[in-house]
């Protein structure tokens, strides 16, 4: 059974620290990301058991109040999220058939996109960037066969579109290898 992942985005840095402290006191979760992000917001991603992650998100809702922008709890999160988040994925240049991209208006929504993309098709998520140097947006990059990337991008973009937070989606067949130079 996979682990759950939760994400919380707040409009206040001060409230973000308070929420983080409350979560760590209330739930047994591993804080993967907890930091200020572009546009003066505070963002957290944490993982653990489903009930602990749900408890942490409920705590964020309660303590965060009006500063809460968005939150998500994903049971059995797609495991490829974690290495992509840490940008520790190394690609084989011979297996880069296409590039898929999802751009979102929030950090939380790009976590949703990554989960849907990874669960819908055989793709490699290799970059999951949240807010930093993006004006508060989220960015997901993936590779795989053209058909798998097309399927994954469609599933991910629909999930984000339903949240009203999709900026762009695209699939580039046979991309130039220079687009991947940091990952090969």
N, C-alpha and C positions, 0 to 999 in steps of 0.2 A: 504494500500500500504506500502511495506517495505521501509526501508531506503537504500540508496546507500552506498557503501564502496569503498574507494580508498586506494591504497598502492603505495609507492615510495621507491625505493632502490637506493642509491647513493654511489659512490666509494670514495667520499671525505666527511669527517666530517664537515669541514669548509663550503663547498658548501651546505651540508645538513642543517646546521643552517640558511644559507641564503635562501634556498628554503622554509624551514619551516616558516620563518618570512614573506616571500613573499606570501605564501599560506594563512596565517592567516590574512594578510592585504587585500587580494584580494577576498577570498571566505568565505562564512559562513559555516564552517565545525567544527565538534568537533574532536579535535586531540586525538585519542585513544592511540596511541603509537608514541613517537618521541624520538629516542635514538640512541646512537652508538651501533653497533653490532659487532660481531666477524669479523675478517679480516679487521678491520679498516674502516668499512662502516657506513653509517647513514641510518636509516630506519624509515618510518612514515606510520601509518595507520590512516585514518580519515573517518568520516561518516557525512552524511547530505543528503540534497535533491540531486536528480540526477544532476541537472544543476550545483549546487555548487561543487559537487564532480568532475564532468567533468571539471569545471573551475579550480579547484585545481590541477588536473593532468596535464592540459594544461600549467598551471603556472610552475609546476615542470619541464616539458619538456623544456620550454622556459628559465627558470632561471638556471636549472641544467646543461644544455649543455652537454658537453662530460662526466661529472661525473655521468649522469643518467645511471644506469645499467638496471633497469626494472621498469615498472609501470603498474597499472591496475585500471580500474574503472568498478565497478559491480553495475548495477542498480538493485534495489530490491534484495539485498543480502540476503542470507539465514540467518535468525535471530539466528540460533544456533552458528554462527561464534562468536558472541559477548561474550556469557558466556564462550565458550571454550578458547577464547583469554585471558580472565581474569582468567582462570583456576578456575572458581567458580562452576563447575559442580560436583554434588554429585550423585554417582550411587547407585542403589539398587542392592545388591549382587545377588539377585535372578533373575535379568534380564540381567545378563552378559552372553550371549550365545556365543558371538564370539568377537574377537578383530580384528579391521582393522587398518592398518598403511599405511600411505603414507609418504615417505621421498623425499624431493626435494632439488635441488641445490641452491634455493634462497627463501627468505622470501616472495616475491611477489607471486611466483608460488604456495606456500602452501595456500595462500588465495584463489587462483583459485581452488585448489583442494578441499578446505573446502566448497566452494560454490557449486561446482558440486556434491560432495558427499551428502551434505544435501538436495539438490534439487532432487536427483535421487532416493532416497530410504528412508524408515523410519529408520533412525539411530540416535544415540545420539553422537554428537561430544563432546568429553570431554577434549581434550587437543589440543591446537594449539600453538606450540612453534616455535618461530622465532629467529633463529640465535644464541641466547645466549647459550653457552656451546655446540654448534652444529657445530662450524667451519663455520658459515654463512649459514647453511642449514635451511630448514623448516621441521617440523614434525607435522603430524596430526594423532591423535588417535580417534577411534570411536568404538561404540559397538551397538549391535542389534542382530536380528536373523542372522543366517549364510547366508541365501539367501539375506537379505537386505544389510548386510555388504559386501557381494561379489559383489552385484550390485553397491553399492556406491564406493567401491574401484576401480572397473573397470571403472566407469565413471570419477572419479577423476584422476586416473592414465593416462587415455587416454588424458584428457585435458592438463595435465602437460607434457606428452610425446610429444604432438604436439608442445609445447613450447621448447622442447629439454632439459628439466630440471628435469626429473624423475631419482631419485637415486634407490629407491626400493618401492615395494608394497607388501603387504601380508595380508592374512586372516588366523587367528588362531581360529578354532572351539573349543569350550569348553576350553577356556584358564584357566590356574591355577589362582585362585583368588588373589594370591600374586602379579600378574601383575597389579592389580587395587588397591592395598592397600592404595594408597594416595587419592583415589577417592570414596571409599566406606565408 
